[in-house]
Amino acid sequence: MRYTTAFLEVGDEPWVLSVPDMQGRYFMLPLLDGWTNVFAVPGSRTTGTSAQTLLITGPGWSAGTVPAGMMQL
């Protein structure tokens, strides 16, 4: 198992996270807010194992539209 932690600043603009094709392997990417509440868990059980592009936005983000092919979190 491998674990990584990162802090993303989404106040001004969203982040794009690309997940490669996991070829059926189990994975999960729990996303937590500043108070450690889990707000999304993309992974093999929730979004599947094919390649995906995620748009991580701040609360109430409305500065644009979600590009085609991206999933907003």
C-alpha positions in Angstrom: 0.0 0.0 0.0 1.0 3.6 -0.6 -0.3 6.7 0.9 0.3 10.3 -0.1 -1.0 13.6 1.3 -1.4 16.9 -0.5 -3.0 20.2 0.2 -4.7 21.9 -2.7 -5.6 25.6 -2.8 -8.9 25.8 -4.7 -10.0 29.3 -3.7 -9.1 31.0 -6.9 -9.3 28.2 -9.5 -9.9 24.4 -9.6 -7.3 21.7 -9.9 -7.3 19.0 -12.6 -6.3 15.5 -11.5 -5.7 12.8 -14.2 -6.0 9.2 -13.1 -4.5 6.6 -15.5 -6.2 3.4 -16.5 -5.9 1.3 -13.4 -6.5 -1.9 -15.5 -9.0 -3.4 -13.0 -6.8 -2.8 -9.9 -8.4 -1.6 -6.7 -7.6 2.0 -5.8 -9.2 4.9 -3.9 -8.4 8.6 -3.7 -10.3 10.0 -0.7 -10.6 13.8 -0.8 -10.9 15.6 2.5 -11.7 19.2 3.3 -9.8 21.3 5.8 -11.8 19.7 8.7 -11.0 16.2 7.5 -14.5 15.5 6.3 -14.4 13.2 3.3 -16.3 14.9 0.4 -15.5 12.5 -2.5 -13.8 9.1 -3.0 -13.0 8.5 -6.6 -11.8 4.9 -7.0 -12.5 1.5 -8.4 -15.7 1.0 -6.4 -17.2 4.4 -7.1 -16.0 5.6 -10.5 -14.4 2.6 -12.0 -10.9 1.7 -13.1 -10.7 3.3 -16.6 -8.7 6.5 -17.1 -10.5 9.6 -15.8 -10.0 13.3 -15.4 -11.3 15.0 -12.2 -11.9 18.7 -11.7 -11.5 19.5 -8.0 -13.3 22.7 -7.2 -13.9 24.8 -4.1 -17.3 25.1 -2.5 -19.7 27.1 -4.5 -17.3 27.3 -7.5 -19.1 28.9 -10.4 -16.4 30.7 -12.4 -16.9 28.6 -15.5 -18.2 25.3 -16.9 -16.9 21.9 -16.4 -15.0 20.9 -19.5 -16.3 17.9 -21.5 -14.9 14.6 -20.2 -14.2 15.9 -16.7 -16.0 14.9 -13.5 -16.4 17.8 -11.0 -15.7 17.0 -7.3 
